[in-house]
């Protein structure tokens, strides 16, 4: 078939999804480019990880089609940036309202393709929509600044201007919120965007595109491209028309994208891996700490860059903590996200299960204790039961790697001074948790931990007003908050000098 963009009048709605949805038009199996639904020359099956059933097929665009999508976004940019901030905000708020109006269908799509529980999926839709409202409102406050002049008879100031076409590459673990957190900032400041979702979870992204079309985004402003990740991302990185690249995913892939984007000197923002420490202070109630640690570890089945991977407990309270953690972990109900009472769904695919088992096997071979975690109880091939490992050491994979699975590693410590370098002993630096009451120890850890975000006595730390991001190899830039505009805008300085007086005037 021709590689030119092909308009298709309607989407193919799969029988697997029909019984679940109030509005089947939200299921789209085609890409969305320049205000049209377009197909590539192949389809990729999308699998429900809880059942291994095929729930639909997603079109695979070819490189030339992606180049055409970039051209469309570039053509749409001048008119979109020229709109008043209030006008862009009005369209964004319409998109926000449509998302909340269709929250149940969007949550169902997410459970089908990602596997998380229905309650977690509903929470993600609310969370994702909050970024759209935030940036719609914040766009009215994208101020420049006046600079006291060092030049006689001159006025100095800055403007914040949209950078241009932005490519947004998003992951499968939060298939809706990671799009809105990026796209809302870029669109509000005046950029046009191309969203490249993960192949495992394209339907959430395409449903957002359907709602964006209904909200009134002009053609070319909001685009969703689907296809082979390496191939399509290569086109985005090499294009000099793409001015900003935002990626959420693994550190390994982030490094590859940075290398490819270097040739065109793009503005790159990277939200990469994490290996969060969870630190229990000596004065903390062990039962409360264990409950919080269970929540911090097993959200999204551990497939979360904020998940608590390494749990540090005072030696005097170590065994009590292990018992309390195991008791809390036993209350987690594993199963299909649609089933009543389920709090943890499957891993995204079989390779993730194999990796989880390899992490456990490595730890046990190096001396760890298996406190709890019976994989014989797993309800399906892509499920991994919550697992607790004690006596973890820095030589084990569970300590060194971002495990992205429901495996918790716990180790004792003897002093805060010895703990800090141990917690920092990782290439990652995204998030850390501290639980305790002694303000001296809290302050010592807040300043000593080499992580971009430190949460004290709270598992929940993210949201639209906060600058989300890490240090070291956990990434570049920040998402959310007023700083979220930095990734999609540039500062223009101007010097306005007084005209010289004409002779004889």
C-alpha positions, -999 to +999 in steps of 0.1 A: +000+000+000+011+036-004+030+052+025+009+084+022-015+091+050-048+073+045-080+086+061-103+059+075-139+069+081-144+048+113-125+027+137-128-011+140-143-019+173-132-053+186-157-077+201-135-082+231-141-046+242-177-040+232-193-055+263-173-032+286-178+002+271-206+028+272-190+046+242-174+021+218-162+051+196-134+055+221-117+023+208-095+033+180-071+010+162-056+036+139-032+064+144-043+100+146-024+124+124-034+159+112-069+155+124-074+122+106-074+085+115-048+068+094-034+033+089+000+019+083+008-013+064+006-037+093-013-043+126+001-054+160-020-074+184-026-059+218-028-084+247-048-084+279-020-093+304-045-108+329-059-133+304-034-134+275-064-127+252-060-105+221-082-074+228-075-056+195-050-046+169-031-013+165-019+000+132+019+003+126+029+035+108+060+035+086+089+060+089+077+081+060+043+085+076+059+097+108+078+123+088+045+134+073+031+137+108+060+158+119+054+181+089+017+184+098+026+194+134+051+219+121+025+235+098+000+237+127+025+253+151+024+290+140-014+293+143-015+274+176+012+295+192-005+327+180-037+319+199-043+337+232-034+317+262-071+319+272-081+303+239-057+274+242-068+270+278-105+268+268-098+239+245-076+221+271-104+225+297-129+210+272-105+180+268-103+178+306-140+177+310-145+151+283-119+129+300-137+130+333-171+125+316-157+093+301-137+082+331-153+048+334-147+038+298-111+051+299-105+031+331-119+000+315-096+004+285-067+007+309-075-024+328-079-044+295-046-034+281-024-027+312-039-050+338-041-027+369-071-029+391-102-009+381-099+013+412-063+021+403-073+029+367-100+053+378-075+070+400-051+074+372-077+090+350-084+116+377-046+121+382-040+125+345-069+150+341-055+171+369-025+181+348-046+194+320-065+217+344-032+228+360-015+237+328-046+253+312-046+277+342-009+281+345-005+291+308-020+325+318+009+330+341+038+321+318+055+353+327+087+369+315+107+392+336+120+428+336+157+432+341+173+463+357+193+478+328+231+482+328+228+500+294+219+537+293+185+544+279+175+508+274+148+485+286+158+448+292+133+420+296+126+383+287+097+365+271+088+328+274+081+313+239+070+278+229+098+258+214+079+242+185+071+206+177+074+183+207+077+145+206+063+127+237+073+091+242+053+075+269+054+041+288+029+013+295+027+015+333+007+048+333-007+049+298-029+079+303-013+101+330+021+101+314+006+115+282-014+142+299+014+153+322+036+160+291+010+170+265-009+195+287+023+215+294+034+215+258+000+223+244-008+250+270+025+269+263+018+268+225+036+237+211+022+211+188+028+175+198+033+140+186+026+113+211+043+079+207+026+055+232+040+021+242+029-008+219+016-027+249-010+001+257-020+021+227-057+022+233-055+046+262-035+070+240-059+067+211-089+072+233-074+105+245-069+115+208-106+108+201-115+131+230-090+157+219-106+158+185-140+163+202-126+190+223-117+210+192-079+209+189-071+221+153-057+195+129-020+188+134-019+202+170-023+169+187-011+137+170-007+101+181+016+079+162+018+041+167+043+016+154+077+000+161+093+019+189+129+019+178+120+028+142+096+056+150+116+071+178+146+072+155+127+093+130+116+117+158+152+120+171+167+126+137+142+152+126+154+188+129+118+199+129+112+182+162+125+208+187+118+190+220+118+153+231+103+141+263+106+104+273+095+084+302+110+049+305+141+030+313+175+046+318+190+023+291+165+035+264+168+071+276+206+071+270+200+058+234+175+085+227+198+112+240+226+099+217+202+100+187+188+134+196+223+150+200+228+154+163+199+180+161+206+195+196+170+190+208+158+201+242+155+167+260+136+159+291+140+124+305+120+107+333+140+075+337+145+046+362+143+046+399+156+026+428+139+042+458+151+036+493+124+034+521+140+043+554+124+035+587+139+057+615+145+043+650+116+062+666+090+051+640+061+028+649+069-004+632+033-014+623+027+020+607+060+019+589+053-016+575+018-006+562+033+024+544+062+003+530+037-023+516+018+006+499+050+021+486+063-011+472+033-028+455+015+001+438+010-009+401+023-044+410+057-028+417+058-016+380+064+020+391+095+041+390+086+054+425+082+019+440+102+013+472+128-012+461+153-012+491+138-010+526+162+000+554+151-009+590+169-003+624+185-036+634+168-036+668+134-036+651+143-056+620+125-089+628+094-072+640+093-052+608+096-083+587+067-099+605+045-068+602+054-063+565+046-100+557+013-096+574+004-065+554+016-081+522-007-111+528-037-088+525-030-080+489-055-096+466-039-106+433-061-112+402-079-098+372-083-060+376-121-064+370-126-088+399-141-075+431-115-068+458-085-072+436-058-048+446-029-060+424-030-071+388-006-090+365+028-079+353+027-065+317+041-096+300+058-129+306+093-115+304+086-094+334+076-125+354+108-142+343+129-112+354+111-111+388+119-148+393+156-142+383+159-114+409+145-137+436+168-166+426+198-143+425+191-130+460+185-165+475+217-178+459+236-149+476+222-155+511+189-137+513+160-152+532+126-157+515+101-146+541+070-148+519+060-152+483+045-185+470+045-184+432+024-215+430-006-193+440-002-171+409-036-169+391-021-168+356+011-169+335+017-131+338+011-128+375+039-127+402+029-130+438+041-103+463+075-114+476+095-104+507+133-110+508+153-103+540+190-099+546+195-082+513+231-070+504+244-045+479+257-075+458+222-086+449+202-076+419+173-067+441+195-040+457+212-028+425+185-029+398+152-012+393+133-044+396+099-032+384+081-061+400+064-070+433+097-081+450+106-062+482+142-063+496+148-055+533+181-050+551+191-037+586+212-007+595+230+004+626+234+042+623+221+071+602+257+080+592+263+045+578+228+044+562+231+075+540+259+063+517+243+029+515+209+044+504+228+066+478+247+036+465+228+034+432+231+050+398+194+062+402+182+092+420+145+096+415+126+093+448+132+083+485+109+077+514+116+085+551+094+074+580+100+088+615+096+117+638+130+129+649+134+162+630+172+160+633+173+126+615+147+137+590+166+168+581+199+149+579+183+125+554+164+151+534+197+169+527+220+138+525+199+116+502+209+121+465+174+119+451+152+145+433+122+139+455+121+129+492+088+121+509+086+121+547+058+101+563+037+099+531+035+074+503+017+098+481+041+125+469+032+133+433+006+156+417+001+185+393+017+212+415+050+195+422+081+193+401+085+156+393+119+144+383+152+129+395+190+134+396+219+112+385+208+087+359+171+090+368+167+118+343+168+154+332+142+181+337+110+183+357+073+175+349+043+191+365+044+224+385+053+257+370+086+242+360+068+218+336+068+246+310+106+247+310+108+215+288+087+230+261+096+266+260+127+289+256+136+322+270+140+351+246+158+381+259+154+415+243+171+448+247+150+478+237+172+508+233+160+544+229+162+558+194+190+584+190+177+620+187+180+633+152+201+663+146+182+696+145+150+681+159 
